[in-house]
């Protein structure tokens, strides 16, 4: 269970940093910012790895259903697992972004 949490957090953080900070995805981010009415929201979403991690984690958590705790409340277990994956992803995103900024 811990291994799945760490691996999903690493996958989410890598994808989030790639989508929000990498030069290869810059044209997509520029295109999204130009969309009328939703450009502000999506532009902000595509500029913040932490915010993007929430959206990436949602389908993954629906498939993998990480449950760090087992209680009588299935929704609470799902939500805690969701936040754990996002938290691990945020930790890894910070490390990845720090390493990338040192390289550049």
Buried (B, 14 or more C-beta within 10 A) or exposed (E): EEEBBBEBBBBBBBBBBBBBBEEEBEEEBEEBBEEEEEEEEBBEBBBBBBEBBBEBBEEBBEEBEBBBEEEEEEEEBBEBBBBBBBBBBBBBBBEBBEEEEEEE
